[in-house]
Amino acid sequence: MTRCTLALLLSLAAPAFANADEGHGPNSTEGFSHRFTSAARTPEGTQLAFHYGLLQPILLGGFNAAMDVRRGRFVATISHGQGLTLPSSTLDPAQRDAGVEARLDWSTGFGLGAVLIDELYALVDFKVHDVSLTHDEGTLEYRTVTVGLELGYRLFLWRGLNVTLALRYWPNVYTGIDRDGVRLGTSDVVHEPVEQGVKGFFANVLVGWAFDVR
């Protein structure tokens, strides 16, 4: 029974591993459009893709959208987020007790990189973030710049429809306020520059559509 079950599973999975250079992603006519390979995936010409981040609207409100261009192994991306409310966990207890609220009014930038294996890619990301802080005595606005790394994997589901899991490390390389923090109004509460995720580390899940441009 075990051998029969294994043989059945292999027969069902075989098409996804066969003909790695044909019928993949937007060019597939199969129900499941991903064809796994150990080689780097390269489109025949230029490929465009549009993505929508899922974790931002679920966890932070607002939205995040991106577009990428691929030619050969080269990947270039642009992305923009809007109206993201940062969780209170990004603030220390003193700020939370003082009713401080932090938002990213917008976050925008680009990335450059290459495909490594199959649809696994690596990018260097450059982003600018507009931070808005509300506290009892007013507001504080400043911008941060991050330069970091992104490692992602794109899985095609049906033709050009795909899901991407991205892991990112975006440390601050510039902060519009003192890195040691600034005092909020006349209080003793000190606010340090907002970091992305946890010490610069965070993940995202994106759903998108890709198509080839001949």
C-alpha positions, 0 to 999 in steps of 0.5 A, spaced: 500 500 500 505 504 501 509 503 495 502 504 491 501 511 494 508 513 493 507 511 486 501 515 485 504 521 488 510 521 484 505 521 478 501 527 480 507 531 482 511 529 475 508 534 471 510 540 475 518 538 475 518 536 468 519 540 462 522 545 466 524 550 460 516 550 458 509 551 460 512 555 466 508 561 469 504 565 464 506 561 459 503 555 462 496 551 460 496 547 466 492 548 472 498 548 476 502 553 472 509 552 476 514 548 474 520 547 479 527 547 476 534 547 480 536 553 474 535 560 475 528 562 472 529 567 466 523 569 462 524 569 454 524 576 453 521 582 458 517 580 464 512 585 468 509 583 474 504 587 479 504 585 486 499 587 492 502 586 500 497 582 504 500 583 511 500 590 511 492 591 510 491 585 515 496 588 520 497 595 519 491 598 515 493 602 509 496 598 503 502 596 499 503 595 492 509 593 488 511 592 480 517 588 478 521 588 471 525 581 470 530 580 464 534 574 464 536 573 471 536 581 473 530 583 477 528 591 478 522 593 483 519 599 485 514 599 491 509 604 495 506 603 502 500 608 504 497 609 511 500 604 515 499 604 523 505 601 527 503 597 532 504 599 539 509 594 540 514 598 536 514 603 542 517 603 549 512 602 555 513 610 557 511 612 550 505 607 550 503 610 557 503 617 554 498 615 548 503 616 543 501 613 536 506 612 530 504 611 523 508 611 516 504 616 512 508 613 506 513 608 504 516 608 497 523 605 494 526 600 489 530 594 489 535 591 484 537 584 484 537 577 481 534 570 480 538 565 484 535 558 483 528 557 480 524 563 482 528 564 488 531 571 488 535 576 492 535 584 492 538 590 495 532 595 497 532 602 498 526 605 501 524 612 504 519 612 510 515 618 512 514 617 520 508 621 523 508 621 531 502 623 535 502 625 542 499 629 548 502 635 546 502 635 539 505 631 533 512 629 530 514 628 523 520 625 520 523 621 515 528 615 515 532 611 510 533 604 509 538 600 505 537 592 506 536 586 503 530 582 501 530 574 499 524 572 496 520 566 493 515 566 487 510 561 486 506 560 480 499 558 482 495 559 475 498 562 469 500 569 471 497 568 478 502 568 483 504 568 491 511 571 493 514 570 500 519 575 502 524 576 508 527 582 509 532 586 513 531 593 512 536 597 517 536 605 518 541 608 515 539 615 516 534 618 521 531 625 521 532 625 528 537 624 533 538 616 533 539 617 541 532 619 541 528 626 542 524 628 548 516 629 546 514 636 548 515 638 555 515 631 558 520 626 560 518 621 554 523 620 549 522 617 542 527 613 538 527 613 531 522 608 528 525 601 525 522 597 520 519 590 523 523 587 529 530 590 529 529 591 521 527 584 520 520 582 517 516 578 512 511 579 507 506 575 503 504 578 496 499 576 491 500 578 484 500 577 476 506 576 471 506 577 464 511 577 458 512 582 454 515 580 447 
